[in-house]
């Protein structure tokens, strides 16, 4: 058996793997997939606009809210602002205070669980009992 010298052994240990790697191309790293940034928890997210129909129960001008009762008997409160459009009522939302019992359609958005009226339509006269 032939004896290998130290330099030959060292060369064999370092060169052999380099030669083996040169025969097959190493895969190039794939570019990282781009993703849209995740929404920040600090940025409130508004849901799409929705509508609710029912009977106007009350208007609270101090709290700037209106309450309607749906056909199922459940009362729902909506916030409103100076930009809330009112159709069929005089003097904006304040004019609705005299329309208690009228049929209304409320167009609203929900943001962080708070329902805000964007448009209120009075579609009928007061309910007669």
C-alpha positions in Angstrom: 0.0 0.0 0.0 1.3 3.4 -0.9 1.8 5.9 1.9 0.3 9.4 1.4 2.2 12.4 2.5 0.6 15.2 4.5 0.5 17.8 1.7 -1.0 15.2 -0.7 -3.6 14.2 1.9 -4.5 17.9 2.6 -4.8 18.7 -1.0 -7.0 15.6 -1.6 -9.3 16.7 1.3 -9.7 20.3 0.1 -9.7 19.8 -3.7 -12.0 16.8 -4.0 -15.1 18.6 -2.6 -14.4 21.7 -4.7 -14.2 19.5 -7.9 -17.4 17.7 -7.0 -19.2 21.0 -6.4 -17.9 22.4 -9.7 -19.6 19.6 -11.6 -23.2 20.4 -10.5 -24.3 24.0 -10.5 -25.4 25.3 -7.1 -28.9 26.6 -7.1 -29.1 30.3 -7.0 -31.2 31.7 -4.1 -34.7 32.3 -5.1 -35.9 35.9 -4.7 -38.0 36.4 -1.7 -41.7 36.6 -2.5 -43.1 40.1 -2.2 -46.1 40.5 0.0 -48.3 43.4 0.7 -47.7 44.9 4.1 -50.0 43.6 6.7 -52.5 46.1 8.0 -51.3 47.9 11.1 -53.3 47.4 14.2 -53.0 51.2 14.7 -54.9 51.9 11.5 -58.6 51.4 12.1 -60.3 49.5 9.3 -63.7 50.6 8.1 -66.1 47.9 6.8 -68.3 48.4 3.7 -71.4 50.4 3.8 -74.6 48.7 4.9 -78.3 49.6 5.3 -80.8 49.0 8.1 -84.6 49.6 7.9 -86.9 50.1 10.8 -89.0 52.5 12.8 -87.4 55.6 14.2 -87.5 55.3 18.0 -85.6 58.4 19.2 -83.0 61.1 18.3 -80.5 62.1 21.0 -79.1 65.4 19.8 -76.7 65.7 22.7 -75.1 62.3 22.1 -75.6 62.7 18.3 -77.3 59.3 18.0 -80.5 57.9 16.5 -82.2 54.7 17.5 -84.3 52.6 15.2 -86.3 49.4 15.8 -86.1 46.7 13.1 -88.9 44.4 12.0 -87.5 41.8 14.5 -88.0 44.3 17.4 -84.3 44.8 18.0 -83.3 48.4 18.6 -80.0 49.6 17.0 -78.2 52.9 17.7 -76.3 54.8 15.1 -74.0 57.8 15.5 -74.4 60.7 13.1 -72.5 63.8 12.2 -73.0 67.1 10.5 -72.1 65.4 7.2 -74.9 62.8 7.6 -77.4 63.3 4.7 -81.1 63.3 5.6 -83.8 62.8 2.9 -87.4 63.3 3.8 -86.8 65.2 7.0 -86.6 69.0 7.4 -83.7 70.6 9.2 -81.4 67.6 9.0 -81.1 65.1 11.7 -82.5 67.5 14.3 -85.7 67.6 12.3 -86.1 63.9 12.7 -86.9 64.4 16.4 -90.5 65.1 15.4 -90.6 62.0 13.1 -90.5 59.4 15.9 -92.4 56.3 14.7 -91.7 57.0 11.0 -90.2 54.3 8.8 -86.5 55.0 8.0 -83.7 53.5 6.1 -80.2 54.1 7.5 -77.2 53.8 5.4 -74.2 53.3 7.7 -70.6 52.1 8.0 -69.2 50.1 10.9 -65.8 51.0 12.2 -64.4 49.2 15.2 -67.9 48.2 16.2 -69.4 51.7 16.0 -72.2 52.2 13.5 -72.2 55.6 11.9 -75.0 56.8 9.7 -74.0 58.3 6.4 -77.5 58.8 5.1 -80.9 58.6 6.7 -84.0 58.3 4.5 -87.5 58.9 5.9 -89.7 56.7 3.8 -93.0 56.8 5.5 -95.2 58.6 7.9 -95.6 57.9 11.6 -96.9 54.5 12.4 -100.6 54.6 13.5 -101.8 52.3 16.2 
